[in-house]
Amino acid sequence: MLAAFTIFESLKYGLATSIAALVLVAFFDVVRLAGPRAPRVLHHAVRSVWIPIAVLIAYTFGPIVWPPLFTAALAWLTRIAIDRALPRTS
């Protein structure tokens, strides 16, 4: 459902929102691939569900009107959900 909503928002608002979504998904993987070199705080912040949820709530109820931010938060939340749903291969 999150992926479908992210794709819908990307198509609705155009190229800037699609780029924002892809950048957030890529950032998630860059931090994962950095492995032990990534700072622990950054590693945990990228995987925290509360940050994208806070962004979505602030966007919904606040005076912010910038669709790429909303779509990026949706993509981030989607990436976290996918990461938690798929089994780890190590």
C-alpha positions in Angstrom: 0.0 0.0 0.0 2.8 2.4 0.8 4.6 1.6 -2.4 1.4 2.2 -4.4 0.8 5.5 -2.6 4.4 6.6 -3.3 4.1 5.8 -7.0 0.8 7.6 -7.2 2.3 10.7 -5.6 5.3 10.6 -7.8 3.2 10.4 -11.0 0.8 13.0 -9.7 3.4 15.7 -8.9 6.0 14.9 -11.6 9.7 14.6 -11.9 10.8 16.4 -8.7 8.8 14.1 -6.5 10.1 11.0 -8.3 13.7 12.1 -7.9 13.1 12.8 -4.2 11.7 9.4 -3.7 14.5 7.7 -5.6 17.2 9.7 -3.7 15.7 8.6 -0.3 15.6 5.0 -1.3 19.2 5.2 -2.6 20.3 6.9 0.6 18.9 4.0 2.6 21.0 1.6 0.6 24.1 3.7 0.7 24.0 3.8 4.4 23.4 0.0 4.5 26.4 -0.6 2.1 28.7 1.6 4.2 28.5 -1.1 6.8 30.6 -0.6 9.9 32.0 2.6 8.6 28.7 4.4 8.9 28.1 6.2 12.2 25.8 4.3 14.4 23.5 7.3 14.9 23.0 7.6 11.2 22.5 3.9 10.7 19.8 3.9 13.3 18.2 7.1 12.1 17.8 5.8 8.6 16.0 2.7 9.9 13.8 4.5 12.3 10.1 4.5 11.4 9.4 7.6 13.6 11.4 10.1 11.4 9.4 9.6 8.2 6.1 9.4 10.2 7.0 12.7 11.9 7.7 14.2 8.5 4.4 13.0 7.1 2.4 14.3 10.1 4.2 17.7 10.0 3.5 17.9 6.3 -0.1 17.0 6.7 -0.9 19.3 9.6 1.7 22.0 9.1 2.1 24.9 6.7 4.6 23.0 4.5 3.5 22.8 0.9 6.3 20.9 -1.0 5.1 17.6 -2.5 8.7 16.1 -2.9 9.1 16.2 0.9 5.9 14.2 1.4 6.7 11.7 -1.4 10.3 11.3 -0.1 8.9 10.4 3.4 6.5 7.9 1.8 9.4 6.3 -0.1 11.5 6.2 3.0 8.7 4.5 5.0 8.1 2.1 2.1 11.8 1.2 2.0 11.8 0.5 5.8 8.7 -1.7 5.4 10.3 -3.6 2.6 13.5 -4.1 4.5 11.7 -5.4 7.5 9.4 -7.7 5.5 12.1 -9.4 3.5 14.3 -12.0 5.2 17.9 -11.1 5.8 20.6 -12.9 3.8 24.0 -12.9 5.5 
